[in-house]
């Protein structure tokens, strides 16, 4: 078993690997033997339980196989639509795809001839934090009674970054390096991560890019004469590109990030302070310090604080997992929720030692964090507290991000997923596969 990456990045790769007739990743599993002398069921399985490693929300782990063997003298069939029943807290989190040794007809039904086999490769993409157990029951024509238990744990973490380029990491967020030992021409202003807990980028206010882990370098604005300093960045959904935004709303797109528009030629009442991408990478929002929102591409306008008298300026924003809402945060920790974004709490009524400088949201939309300039961390809703940079003395914090990506469940806005894939290539779980889910 291994961690593969974000579900959007690997879903198409899974389908491609299956088309070639092999599992994406193999792992030997415990065989459940039939006692000597006992008359076993028509179908047997190589395992009755599969365990996945702890997986960051928005990521996908797998693929661990189980193989069904027909030990009878007759053909056994499994209905591709009704023959796989999965229940439990994590019922929406697991899926299995048949390999090419499975005989699948045009209606999606599986037939296993006498002495024949059918192998499924299984994957885990947690929809929430904590233990996510589920049980799969296979209903075949011979009533073999196959049941397989799945266990996996959803995890999350977050990063805080200082103006000197030091990165603090908490929860399951892994450390891949930082710019603290480099001589920076200009201070760091932002951080974005690849969405698979595998790497991140730092951006300086001159547009210089520093990449770590599996975050690729796709270009920078460090050598360009900027009209205004860079104030933030955002990554595309597949981690193969990013946008930089300047305080005048100028947009710089690199890798597979597309340019959808900017406020670079508009007279702004107040400067841009941040940006956020839509979940499919087809657009983005810019937010100004007065709470004005500028939507481009497929980013929808859900409201703004531009006409509200603010006690303190807006310093950041975060989108909901399906892109149908967003939060704005002010330097006093006041929260403004729009669209389907829920209000979980704020520090607006608290006396803060240092101002809030940024926020990030849970990949399942259940809560959010924001960071103060001194590294203080405030968590609300389902966002857990794992520690804060103010205990590490890393200096002036300028931004933060989670290490996860929007979960498949929240992206589809479906609390109970029922997709079984294409009729000619059934999957017993809910993970969509094919080009549409391969990334933006």
Beta strands, then each sheet from edge to edge (+ up, - down):
strand 1: 2-6
strand 2: 43-45
strand 3: 49-51
strand 4: 55-56
strand 5: 59-70
strand 6: 76-78
strand 7: 84-87
strand 8: 94-98
strand 9: 103-104
strand 10: 110-112
strand 11: 117-124
strand 12: 130-131
strand 13: 134-138
strand 14: 146-151
strand 15: 153-155
strand 16: 157-162
strand 17: 167-171
strand 18: 188-193
strand 19: 199-204
strand 20: 209-213
strand 21: 230-235
strand 22: 241-246
strand 23: 251-255
strand 24: 272-277
strand 25: 283-288
strand 26: 293-297
strand 27: 314-319
strand 28: 325-330
strand 29: 335-339
strand 30: 356-361
strand 31: 367-372
strand 32: 377-381
strand 33: 397-402
sheet 1: 1+ 5- 2+
sheet 2: 1+ 5- 11+ 8-
sheet 3: 3+ 14+ 13- 7+
sheet 4: 4+ 15+ 12-
sheet 5: 6+ 10- 9+
sheet 6: 17+ 16- 33+
sheet 7: 18+ 19- 20+
sheet 8: 21+ 22- 23+
sheet 9: 24+ 25- 26+
sheet 10: 27+ 28- 29+
sheet 11: 30+ 31- 32+
end
